[in-house]
Amino acid sequence: MGTKHGQNAKTSGMADIKDLIQDFIDENGLNKESELEKIKVNWESAAGDFAPGTSVYKFDKKKVFVYAANSVVMSELTYRKKEIIRKLNLKVGKDAVKDIVCRLQR
């Protein structure tokens, strides 16, 4: 019975270390690539009708960087920014996005 208890403590300790490492990665923005992929996957449903005129190209410091096909799309994204941020955060499952930066695509 002592061996079994030792295994449970070891397994529990490993789970604690795994959680600590994941917390460190999340808090320091080290998983940007996976968050960028989640944002790209959910961008179309969050941006709605204007998604086809856009392209997400970067995610850094809680900002999503988006190219807009023209000034009309850029203006609409700026107008709906808060709504899109809210939808993205719901889909990603955490408060990952704080801002959207739009640039005209060249």
Secondary structure, DSSP 8 states (H G I E B T S, - for coil): -HHHHHHHHHHHHHHHHHHHHHHHHHHTTTTHHHHHHHHHHHHHHHHGGGGGGEEEEEEETTEEEEEESSHHHHHHHHHTHHHHHHHHHHHHTSS---EEEEEE--
